[in-house]
Amino acid sequence: MFSPARAKRTIPKVRQILYQSPADCPFENPFANLDELVWSYPDKENWKVVILKNKFPALKSGQCAPESSVGPFKTRVAVGEHELIIYKNHDKGFDEFSKEEIVDAIRVYKKRYSELAKSSDCVRYISIYHNHGLEAGASIYHPHSQIISMPIIPPDVFRSISGSYSYYLNNQKRVYDAILEWELSEGKRIVCQNEKFVAFCPFVSKYPYELRIFSREGHAHFDQMPDDVDEHFADIMHNALQRLKAVLGKPAFNFFIHTAPVQSQATGTGMFTEDIHKFYHWHMEIVPHTKIDAGFEIGTGIAINTGDPDEAAAELRDAKI
């Protein structure tokens, strides 16, 4: 539901800065946590990024167990890996990263994704995401992304894959290709683009100034993006984040990558007969936190967007960066 008039309500600003000094930061010296250390990039002496096992993981390492039942519910043991991707500069948020620093992050994401995908037969899906700011769920000020491997396909991803499959069966075309072609032909929701990627405010935006980044040469698996494309992806991410910062004034935000499940043959559930590369397309979503969901949104699952995506795209496109 789109209701720009609701944006005129007088509501308190939610942006809060949870500052932690380097002296109080658990990530300032990541090598003090040798038990949690996975690896550093490019190496320990010249590190720019360090991966640590999360001390408070959502999932834990362990033996893969089959699905079981508890009453009317089907359950799985929460087996997986939950890791932190820690960047060196304590006071430099991701929206302040240079293109070169974003390239480093992308290469770390791809490398660790590939390693986790091969680590266990139990891994069905790997989620890569970044929380920036207290409202976006970042409990530690020091910039860090997270990566989680899990034994299930997340519901939102599964719905996305299922819808993509249905569209492919009916149209013999990937829905992401159709969306990108239409958005490019419309033009008014395009924010920025380069040779390989396009960033736009989607027609069906749940949040004001929400952005999607699509590859022009769509592929199902993010980790299989060719290395020579990393810089193009970093360029579009940098461009998009700079525009959000210019228009919204350093908002809290989340970004996450939606990619295909680890199994190349769709989800491994037997529901899809076609290879997932024929109908699915990995992409990134960037969601700035400019509103708070309340009873209607939580109770119905219907998002009320107080911003027109056409107008949001125009503001972002015209921003001076």
N, C-alpha and C positions, 0 to 999 in steps of 0.2 A: 504494500500500500504506500502511495506517495502522498505526503501531506506537508508541503513546504511551509504552509501557514503555521504549523506547530513549532517551527524553528523560531518564531517570534515570541514564544513564551519566555517569561523571565524565570530562568532556572540557574542555579549556581554552577559556575565553571568547575569541572571535575579534575582538571589537570593538576597533578601534584608531583613534586620532585622529591624522590626518596634518595637524598644524597648520602653516600657513605664515603668517608675519607679512605685513602689508600691504606692507612694504618689499621682500619677496621674491616678491610675487604678480604674475604676468604679466597679471592681469585688473584690477588696481587702477586703472590708467589706460588704459582700452580705446582712447581716442582717440590714444594713442601708436602704435597699429597701423593707421594710415590705409589702408595697402594692403589690409588685411583687413576694414576696416569695411564693413558692408552698410547698416545704418541704426540709428538710436537711437529709443527710444520714451519719452515722446511727442515729444521733440525733443532736440537736442544740449545746449541750455542747461539743460533741466529733466529730464535723462534719468533713467529708472528701470531701463530695460533696454536693452542694446546687443547687436546681432548682429554677430559677427565670423566670417569664414571661418576654419576650423580650419587651423592651421599644419601639422598632421600628419593630413591627412584619410584616411579609409578609402576614399573615392572621389575622383576628380579631375575637374574640368571638362574637357570635350573634345568631340570629334565623336562622335555616336551611331553605333555600328557594329552590323551585323546579327549574329545568333548564328552561331557557327562551331563546328568540331569539332577536338578534340585527342585523338587516339586514340579511346577509347570514350566520351569525355566531351564534353558540349556546354558551350560557354563564351561569355561575353560580356565585352566590355571594361568595366572598372569605371568607367563614366562617371557622374558625379553631383555633387551638392554636399553638403558636410559642414560644418555651421556650428554655432557656439557661441552660446547665448542667455545672456548674462551679466547677473546682477542686481547692483544697486549696492552693497548692504551686505555687506562682506567677511565679517563674523562672524555673519551671520544665515542659518541654513540654511532650506531650504524648509519644514521642519516647524515653523519659528518665524514664517513669513510670516503677516501678517494676511490677512483675506478680501480686502481691497482689493488687496493685493500679488499675491494669487493671480489675481484678476480681470485685472490687468495682464499676468501671464504667459499666461493663456488667450487674451487678445486678441492678444498677440504671436504665439503659436502659430498661431492661425487666419490672421492676416494673412500670415505668412511661408509657411505651407502653401499658401495660395492663389497667392502669387507664384511659388513653386517649381513648382507644378502647371502653370503657364502658361509656364514658362521654356524647356521643351524637349519635343519629341515623344518623347524617349527616356525621360522620367520615367514609370515604371510604379507606383511606390509611394513614399510619404513616411513616414518613421518619426520620431516625436517621443518623446523619453525623457529621464529624469533619473536620474543616479547620485548618491546621497548617502552618503558614507562610503567609506573605503578598500576594505572588503570588497565594496562594491557597484560598484567599478570607477572611483571618482572619484580621479584622480591629482592633481587640483588642489583645494585646500581651498575656495577662493572658490566660492560657489554658482553653478551654471550648468546649464542644460539643453542638449540637443543636438537637431539636426534634420538628417536625411539624406534626400536624394532618390536613388533608385536605378533601374536599368533592368530590374529583376526584381521578382517578387512573392516576398517572403520565405517560406520553406517553412512555417513555423508559421502564418503568416497564410493561406497558400494552403489548408492543411489545414482551418483554421477556416472558410474560405469554402466549401470543398467539402462539409464536413459540414453546414453550414447549408443549402446547396443541396439536399443529399439529404433532409434533414429536411423542407424545404419541399415537395419533390415528393411525399413520402409523406403529409404532414399538411396541406398548404396553409396553413401557419402558420410564422411565424419561430420558430426554436428559442430565440432570446433572449427572445421574449415568453413562451414556455412556461416557460423557466427562471425568469424574474422572477415570473410568476404563482405558480409552485410555491413558490419561496422565500418569497414574501409570505404564502402560505397556511400554510406550515410555521412561519414566524416565528422559529424558534430560531436561524437563522444570520444574521438581519438585524442589522446593527450600528447603522446610523443611516439616516435618510431625510428628504427634504424634498418639496416640491411637485413637483419635476421629476426627482429622482434617488433611487436606492437604493444603499447600500453594504452588502455582505454578504460573509461568508466562504463561498466556493463549496463545495458538497457534494463536488465532486472537487477538493480543494485539494492542490497539490503541495508547498506549504510551510506551516509553522506561521504562523498569523495572516495568511495571504494574503488580500487583499481585492479584490473587483471592484466597480466602479461602473457601473451601468446607468442609462440614461435611461428614464423612464417613457414618453416619446414617441419611441421609437427611430427613428433615421435611419442610413443607411449611412455617410455622410460626416461626420466630425467638423467639418471646416471650414465646413460648411453649418449648424451649430448657430446659431439666431437669437441676435443680440446680447443680447436681453433675457433670455436664459437663462444668460448667462455668470456672473452673480452666484449663481445657484442651483448651478451646477457648482462654483464657487469655495467656496461654503458647504459642500457635501458633501465636497470634498477637504480643506478645513480641518478639518472635524469628524473625518474618518477619520484624518488624520495626527496630530491631537491625542490621539486615543484610542490609537493605536499608541505614541506617545511616553509616555503615562501608564502603559501596561501594560508596555512593554518597556524603558523608560528610554533614549530617544534611539537607536534602532537604526539601523544602516546599512540603506538600502532603495533599491530601484529602483521607479520608476513609468513606465509607457509607455502610449501610446494605440494601440489596434488599430482601424484605420479601413479603409474600403473602398479598393481601388486607385484611382488617379487617374481611369482611364476609368470612366465611369458605367455602361457596359454590362459589369458583372461584371469579369472579368479581361482581356478582350480576347483570350482564348486560343481562343475558339470552343467551349469545353467547356460553357458555360452558355447556355441560350436565354432565360432570364428576366432582367429588369432586376434588378440587385443590390439595389435598394431593397425589393424584395418579400421578400427572405430574409435579408439581413444587417443587422447592428446594431453601430455603433461602441461602444466601451466602453473604460474604463481599468482597468488592473491595477496593484496596489501590492503589492510583494513585499519584506517585511522579511528581512534576512539573519540567521537564527537557527540555521542549520545549514550544514554543508559536505557537498556531494555527494562520495561516495567511489566505490570501484571498482564496486559493484553498480549504483548509479545511472548512472554513466557508461557502464558496459559493457552495460547492458540497456535504458536509456531509461526505466526504471521508477522513479518517485519514491517514496521512503520518507518519509512525513510523520510526524514524531514528535509532532504535535499534532492533537487532535480538533477539526475545524472548528466543531462545535456548542459545545464548551467555549471555544474561542478567541473565538467571537462573543459568548458570554455575558460573558467578561472584558472585552472591548472595549466592549460595550454598557453595562456597569455602571461603566466607568471614570469617575473624577471628573476633569472637564476644566474 
